[in-house]
Amino acid sequence: MGRINGSCTGGSSTKYSVWIDWSENYTTVASNISNVTATLKVQRNDGYASSAYNNNAVNNVKLYVDGNCKVDNNIAIDTRNSAVVTLATWTGNITHNSDGTKQLPLSGSFTMKGASSLTGGSVSGKVTLTTIPRASTVSANNTNIGSVCKISIARASSSFTHKLYYQCSGVSKTLIASNVGTSYNWTVPTSLFDLIPNDISIPVTIICETYNVSTMIGSATSDTISAFVPFDYPTISSFNVYDSNSATYALTGSSSSILVKGESTATYSISASAKNKAYIASYKVTNGNTSKTTSSGSFANVTSGDFSAVVYDSRGLSSDPVTVNKTLINYLTPLFLNLDITRPNTTSNTANLTCNGSWFNGSFGAQSNTLELKYRWRVKNGTYSSYITLSPTLGTNSFTCNVTLGTSFSFTSSYEFEFVLTDKLHTVTKTVSLLYGKPIMDIGEDDVLINGDLAVDGLSGMVKAASGKLSAATAGTDYVAPSYFTNQQVSLTLLNGVTSQGWYNVVYKSGNVGLVLLAIKATSNVSNGTTIANLPAGYSAYSISQAHPTGNTSNNGAIGVNGSVVRVVGLLSAGTYQVAIPYIIAE
């Protein structure tokens, strides 16, 4: 219920009121209408009993509702005794906007004849009607592609029905269902998998159109959900590994179940598939510390019998690992650990072999391993003999062979021996030399050669030879005795602003050789000729000696010994320095 006030005309216009009373009686959701009553009224407002009237039906009255004239009559008007005069009234249905809202224009007017105090009046305005619920709202939850998504609809009227659609990137607006009431169970189509081979979800918009019979109500509403790819992981259907090295599987008797460590070539192949329109993007095959990233390949010189395979699809999902385990023969390549040939003494013609090493002393499966050791020899740079087979002593993965190779290897010649070690898979060759022998004393026609140290009874230390005789040598006469500084250093007192770094600053003396060692610090520049220390008695220099100190790299000055003083030569820049100055001491 509401009122719109207007104004009157005439000599006493302010003593009269004109207005429209209006009311919204009810609304109809299905029809989107409100039932409204509007009444145009007039009254004298000061309580004065004698007022304007004209009882002849000559006074015109008009009432407009929603821009349309609903009343246009000529009536009698009598306002005496403060009467409220109803000039016009109308009741009817008003259609709302498509969104359920409505602002309703109301206006009215009248003209009165024969009364100068009141000649007429008018009123106009807009009122807001109740908003009528219109289009239904739709909601849904995230779900997996291929699963049921429940779509819920909140509608304003039980007579409303709905059309549901979906759309997403790559799919235009597509009908889900018609004549839907308040809910619908929609199976998300698996065709969406094709749109996202590299992603795990896709946004899907569900659109709801509301209808009253065949008339669409308002605008469509929507809700966007995420449609997920179920965690369907890729699978490996086969993972095969076999030994493609013909040499090793000939020994094991099986290319599919046994591998030889360090020798077999393990060749693999994988068959795998992805789910829900994804594709296999990468592979990881591992053997020991080595990995491969292809669907097929090989591991040369395998170190483990255990293999593992995992595949990854285009959405980043990985398969369960598949493992293959092969029997691994712990083969050892034959190896010389020690190989040496010696003579019992320097003038012996006998050659003795000392040899040991490692090998695989076991079975490959179909065959057992064997070991052969042979050698051949020649005079150095000569022609080799035929091979001679030895019989090593075999242990658990080891062998030794300590034998005499012969007694005819003249000590006056050098020999070369080539040893060959062979098992079922490898041949190892190593060459060693036997040098010619040297006698301790070789007496010739003109000389005697001593191959070693000579010890002469009664002589020690330095020895001299003269006139064919050996005798003791005298230091200083027959040879120069070494000279060295003693530890009897004398500390120096630093002068003229030069201070110690905490060490050195001493002078040494040995015979007539002196050595000044300084580690000093100058906080400011030290000028040319400045004495920084005095030498003790007996240490004076025979001649000037100077040296450039280490320390401040921008310094150009030197430090020298001159007579009995140590002084600066040139300009010594501020800084820290170390210097050693050797000099000759005056007699």
Beta strands, then each sheet from edge to edge (+ up, - down):
strand 1: 2-5
strand 2: 7-9
strand 3: 16-28
strand 4: 33-44
strand 5: 53-65
strand 6: 68-78
strand 7: 85-95
strand 8: 103-111
strand 9: 120-128
strand 10: 137-140
strand 11: 143-144
strand 12: 148-154
strand 13: 160-168
strand 14: 171-180
strand 15: 183-187
strand 16: 201-212
strand 17: 215-228
strand 18: 235-243
strand 19: 258-260
strand 20: 266-273
strand 21: 280-287
strand 22: 290-292
strand 23: 296-299
strand 24: 306-313
strand 25: 322-325
strand 26: 327-329
strand 27: 335-342
strand 28: 351-358
strand 29: 372-379
strand 30: 388-390
strand 31: 393-395
strand 32: 398-406
strand 33: 415-422
strand 34: 427-434
strand 35: 441-443
strand 36: 448-450
strand 37: 463-466
strand 38: 469-472
strand 39: 490-491
strand 40: 498-500
strand 41: 506-510
strand 42: 513-522
strand 43: 531-534
strand 44: 545-547
strand 45: 550-551
strand 46: 558-562
strand 47: 565-569
strand 48: 575-584
sheet 1: 1+ 3- 4+ 7-
sheet 2: 2+ 9- 8+ 5- 6+
sheet 3: 10+ 12- 15+
sheet 4: 11+ 17+ 16- 13+ 14-
sheet 5: 18+ 20- 23+
sheet 6: 19+ 26+
sheet 7: 22+ 21- 24+ 25-
sheet 8: 27+ 28- 32+ 31-
sheet 9: 30+ 29- 33+ 34-
sheet 10: 35+ 36-
sheet 11: 37+ 38-
sheet 12: 39+ 41- 42+ 40-
sheet 13: 39+ 41- 42+ 48- 45+
sheet 14: 43+ 47- 46+ 44-
end
